Amino acid sequence: MLEVALAAIDDITYTDQVAEGGTVALFCEAQVGAVRLYEAQRLRLGADGLISDISLYVRPLPALTLLMARLGTDLARRNGQPGLARLIPLASGAMYSMAATGERRIMPRAAPR
């Protein structure tokens, strides 16, 4: 999974790290194609100090849908599911288009004046 993710994301820059007890939060910025991605990672550490759980939070929605298309397609191919690999870009492409249009054209109209 990490190999596929690192191939899909460019220019990763970690900007902040916060830790308290057995929880660490990492924040980064990156590129997915021409779209800027912002990610937060919550790492829970076990008694041995190793990561026992990872939760990822990605924004904005257009970046997440583009990332989903790249990750899903590569993972499906690696798992021997070529049909699914062809379907994922179609489904995620429609979601990307709706999210990008909403962010660029629709939501700015609702901004406070």
C-alpha positions in Angstrom: 0.0 0.0 0.0 2.8 2.4 0.9 4.6 1.8 -2.4 1.4 2.6 -4.4 0.6 5.7 -2.3 4.2 7.1 -2.7 3.9 6.6 -6.5 0.6 8.5 -6.6 1.6 11.5 -4.4 4.3 14.0 -5.3 6.2 16.7 -3.4 5.3 15.5 0.1 6.3 18.1 2.7 5.6 17.4 6.4 4.7 20.6 8.1 3.8 19.8 11.7 4.0 17.1 14.3 2.1 17.0 17.6 2.4 14.3 20.2 0.7 13.5 23.5 1.0 10.2 25.3 0.6 7.4 22.8 -0.9 9.5 20.0 1.1 11.4 17.3 -0.5 13.7 14.7 1.5 14.4 11.5 0.4 17.1 9.0 1.6 17.3 5.4 1.0 18.9 2.1 1.6 17.2 -1.3 0.5 17.2 -4.9 -1.8 14.7 -6.7 -1.4 15.6 -10.3 -2.2 19.3 -10.5 -4.3 19.3 -7.3 -2.9 20.3 -3.9 -3.5 17.8 -1.1 -3.5 18.4 2.7 -3.3 15.4 5.0 -3.4 14.7 8.7 -2.3 11.4 10.1 -3.2 10.2 13.5 -0.8 7.5 14.7 -1.6 5.5 17.8 1.4 3.9 19.4 1.4 0.6 21.3 3.2 0.0 24.6 6.2 -1.1 22.5 6.4 2.3 20.8 5.4 0.9 17.4 2.5 2.1 15.4 -0.6 0.1 16.2 -3.2 2.2 14.3 -3.1 4.8 11.5 -6.0 7.1 10.5 -5.7 9.4 7.5 -7.6 12.6 6.8 -7.3 14.2 3.4 -8.7 17.4 2.0 -9.9 19.0 -0.2 -12.4 16.5 -1.7 -11.2 16.9 -5.3 -7.7 15.8 -4.1 -9.2 12.8 -2.3 -11.2 11.6 -5.3 -8.1 12.0 -7.6 -6.0 10.1 -5.1 -8.7 7.4 -4.8 -8.6 6.9 -8.6 -4.8 6.5 -8.6 -4.6 4.2 -5.6 -7.6 2.1 -6.4 -6.5 1.5 -10.0 -3.0 0.4 -9.0 -4.1 -1.7 -6.2 -6.8 -3.5 -8.3 -4.1 -4.2 -11.0 -1.7 -5.6 -8.4 -4.5 -7.8 -7.0 -5.2 -9.3 -10.4 -8.5 -7.4 -11.0 -8.1 -5.7 -14.4 -11.8 -5.2 -14.8 -12.0 -3.3 -11.5 -8.9 -1.4 -12.4 -10.7 -0.1 -15.5 -13.9 0.7 -13.6 -12.3 2.7 -10.8 -11.3 5.7 -13.0 -14.8 6.0 -14.4 -16.4 6.1 -11.0 -13.9 8.3 -9.3 -13.6 10.5 -12.4 -17.3 11.4 -12.0 -16.8 12.1 -8.3 -13.8 14.3 -9.0 -15.6 16.3 -11.6 -18.5 16.9 -9.2 -16.2 17.8 -6.3 -14.0 20.1 -8.4 -17.0 21.9 -10.0 -18.5 22.4 -6.6 -15.4 23.8 -5.1 -14.5 26.1 -8.0 -17.9 27.3 -9.2 -20.7 26.6 -6.8 -19.3 27.1 -3.2 -17.7 30.5 -3.9 -21.2 31.8 -4.7 -22.2 30.9 -1.1 -19.3 32.7 0.5 -20.1 35.5 3.0 -20.3 38.9 1.5 
